[in-house]
Amino acid sequence: MAYENELTPAGILAAAQRLRGRVRHTPLELDEQLSEVSGARVLLKLENLQDTGSFKIRGALNRLLTLSNDEREQGIIAASAGNHALGVARAASLLGIRATLIVPESGSPAKIAALRRFPPEVVELRVEGVDYDAAEALGIALARQTGRRFVSPYNDPQIMCGQATTAVEILEDLPHVEALLIPVGGGGLLSGMGLWAKTVNPAIQVIGVQSTASPQMHAAFAAGALVMVPVLDSLADGLAGNIEPGSPMYDLARRVSDEIVLVEETEIAQAMRWYLEQQHLVVEGSGAVVLAALLNRRVAGLAGKTVAAVLTGRNVAIERLKALL
């Protein structure tokens, strides 16, 4: 199975080597105010300062760098709520690979506007489908019809190896970290980072965070298998949507993570405002879920521990920021 052969500690190290100098080694900064509020020693991994505005460039670039020559010539197809599409678009532009990107009609206007700035001869943007689930289904169907590779934002071992390099950097900068807080959508970031963290130190707590508006992985942990959940409108739009049926994402996440916690939409909004007021920096809702979990003490047992929380992105429409403020 490709996951067993490719999603390994050696595969993650290979991705880190491949991406070195191509993506930013983002800062890991102590947040004294958040530490005081939460009772833990909290350091924030600032992937909101990453190229394209999110961690997604890591997985996208690693995946495209590992394509065969035939796959590069044929081009690729991806579906995304926005950040994965931005990562694929940047990677495709750097490597000269044609990409068709399907973004749902409900996608972030800020992310869609950024995608329109890529040259159309490299990036074909299609805004189709009422939500992410519909866009993903369209992308998979188109890939099957054309024989082109579908580059999933989560269900792909090389995507996860690339995303796991976030954990490689955290453990390099903070070897004695005791817990990781990671936003969860499809589970690719959680599975990749969790695998590396547990390989380096099995005692590290790996905790996923998602919104009550789209609790797909939380529901899977409760049920013991993937289940379909209703998906409501969410500030954490990058985490919204169900997980591709038949994918191994629950099994992978279950092996390397300890807990999935939920936060409310009001708490995500509060966290976005709090971070902007305290740091004068922007974090999108998908990244702010970890701040919400810490500010509202959603994770038991963190008091006194050294915790790294991943702020996964910054791509928020200005209208949404105005509404929050």
N, C-alpha and C positions, 0 to 999 in steps of 0.2 A: 504493500500500500504506500502511496506517495507520502502520506503524512509520517509514517513510521520511518521512511528512508530519508526524508528531507527536514521534517520538523524535529531536529535534534540539537543538543548543545553544540555539536560541531557545525551544524548548519547555521546556527545563530552566530557563532564566531566567524564563519565564512562571510555572512552578511555584514557583520561589523567591519571586517576588513575591506569588503567590496564598497561599502558606503563611506569609509573614512575619507574625509576631504570633500565628499560630495554633498553631505548634509551637515547641518550645524550640530556640534556637541553643545547642547543647550545648557544654560545655567541650572544649578540646583541650589536654591537659596533658602536660608533659614527665615521663617516668618514669625517674628516674635509675638505679634499680636494674635495670630491664629494659634500659636503655641499656648499663649495665656488663656485664650477662650476654651480650647479643647482639652488642656491638661497634658498634652503630649508635646514632644519636641518635634515640630513639624517643619519639614523642608519641602519646597515646591519645585517640581521639575517643570521648567518653563518651556514646554513645547508650543505654547502660544507665541513664542518668539522664533519658531522654526520656519524654514522656507515654506512658502505657500500658506503660512498661517496655521499649520497643524502638523501633527506627527505623521500624517498619512503619506507624506513624501517618502518616508523610510521604506514602508512596505511596497509602495508602487514602484519606486526606482529599483529596489532589489528584485522585484518580480520581472521587470522589463529587462534588466541586465542579465537575467538567467534564461530568457527566451532562446529557442533555437533560431537558426538563421531563417528557416522556412516561416516560423511564427512571426518573426520581425518583418519579413517581406509581405506577409498577408495582412498584418495589422491586427489590432486587438479591439475588444469591445468591453466596456465597463458600465456598471450602473452605480449610482451614488446619490445620496442626499446633498452632496456638495464637496466635502473635504477630500474624499477619496478621488473624486473626479478631478479636483485641482491637482492632487498629487500625480495622478496618471497623466494629466495634461502636461505638467512640467516635465515629468520623466520622458514622455513621448517626444516632446520638443527637444530635449537635450540629446536624445538618441536617434532622432529622425524616424520614429515609428508612427505610422498613422493610427489614430485612435478615434473610435466612435463612442461618445459618452452619452448615456441616457440618464437624465436627471428628472425626478418627478415634478409635476406642476406645483406641488406643495413645497418644493425646495427653497432654501434660503435665497432671497433676492440678491443679497450681497455676494453669495457664492456663484450664483448664475451670472451676475454681472462680471465677476472676475474671470469666469470661464469664457465669456464672449470676447475677452481680450487676446486669447490665443489665436494664432493664424488658422483660418478655416482649412487650409490645405493640409494641416497636420491634425487638427482637432475638429471633428464633426460633432457639434453639440445638438442633441435632440431632447427637448423638454416634453416628455410624454409620461402618461400614467398619473393617476390621482395621488398616489403615495409611493413610498419606497418599494413596498412589496410588488406593486404593479410594474414599476420601472425595472426591478430586478428580473421579474418574469419575462418582460419584453427583451431585456438584454440577453438572457439565457437562450430564449427562443431564436433571436437573431444570430447568436453565435453558432447554434446548431445548424441553422439554415445556410450559413456562409462558410462554415468550417474554420472560422477565426476563433482564437482563444478568448474565452470570457475571463476577465480579471476581476474576481470577487474582492470586495473590500475586506473580507474576513475569512472566507472558506477557501484558503489557498496556503499551502505550507510556506512558500517563499514570501508571501505577504506577511505571514506571522513571524517568520525569521527576521525580516526587515524591521517590523514593528518592535520585536523583542530587543533590538539594539538600544531602545530607551532604557531597558533594565540593565543592559551591559554598562551603559554610562553611569547610571545611578550607583551600581555596585562598585564601579571604579572610583567614583567620587566619594562614596559613603559606604565603606565596606561593612560597617557595623549596623546598618539599617535593620530595624526589627519588624517593620510592617510596610506594605505597599498598598496604597489606595488607588484604584484604577477604574476609570469610567468604562462601562460595558454596554455595547450595542450587540453586534453579532458575536463578540467574544474573541476576535482575533488578537487584539492587544492584550487582553487578559491572559489568553492561553500562551502566547509567546513570552510575555514578561514573566508569567508565573513559572513556566518551564525553566527559564534561565535562573530566576531567583531561587527556586527549590533545588536546582542543581548546585548552585554555589553554597546555599545554606538552607537545608530543609526546614529549619525552625522559623524562617521568615514567614510572617502572616501575609497572605495574598487576599485582598478584599476587593471585590467588585462593587461598583455603585451604579445604579440606574434610577430612572424616574418611575414613579407610579403610573405615569401616562403610557409607558411602554415597557412593562416588566417581564420581557420574554425570558431572559436568563434566570431571573429570580423564580419565575413560574416553573421553569425546567428543573431547577434545584429542588423545588418543593414536590414536583411530580415524579422525579427520577428519570425524566425523558423530555425531549422537546415537545412542547405543546404550543398551539396557536393562541395568541392573546389579542384582545381588542387593542388597537393602537390609536391613542388620542393625540390631539395637537399638543406639541411640547416645545418648550424653550430649548430642550436638549434634542433638537431635530436630528443631529448626527447619530444619535443612539436609537432613534425610533425605527420601528419595523420589526417584523417577525424574522426568524432565522430560516434559511433555506431548508425545506423538508429533506430529510435523508442525509443531511450534512453531519459530520462528527463533532460539531462545535460544543455541544453539551458535554459529551464524554471527555473531550480535551480539557475543557474548562474545569470540570469536576475533579480531574486528577491533580490539578496544580493550583487550585484556589480553595480557600477555607470558608468563604462566606460571600453572599451577595446581599447587599442592603439597599433599601429603597429610600428615596427622598421625594418630597412633595414639590409640585411646580412652584408654589409660593416660596419654598425654601431655596429653590434654584434662583429665582428672581432676586431674593434677598442676598444670596451669595454673590451674584454678578454685581449688584450694586455695592456690596461691601468691599469687594476686591477693587473696583474702580475708585471708590472713595479712599481706600487705604493705600493703594499702590499707584494710582493714576495709570493703570494698564487695563486692557480689555481681555476678558475671558468669555468665550461663548458658553451657552448653557450646557453643552455636552461636556465641557471641561469643568464647569462650575459645580457639577454634581458632587465632586469630592470635597469641595469647600463647604457645600451644604451639609454633607455628612459630618464633617468635623465641627462646623459651627453649631449644629444641632445634636451633637454627640450620638449619632446613629450607630456607631460602632463601639461595643463594649470592650473594656479591657485595654484601651490604648493609653491610659494615664501613665505618665512617666516614661513611655517608650519613644524611641526615635522612629519617626514615620516619614516616608516620602510619598507625596501625593502628586499625581500627574495632571497638570493643566494642559489638556490635549489640543486646544485651539483658540483662536481669537476672531474667527470670521463671523461677525454679527452685523446685520443690516442697521444702518444708522437710525432708521425709523423705530426699530425694536429697542435700541438703546434709549432713544428719546422717550418711548413709552415707559420703559423701566424707571427712568429718572423722574 
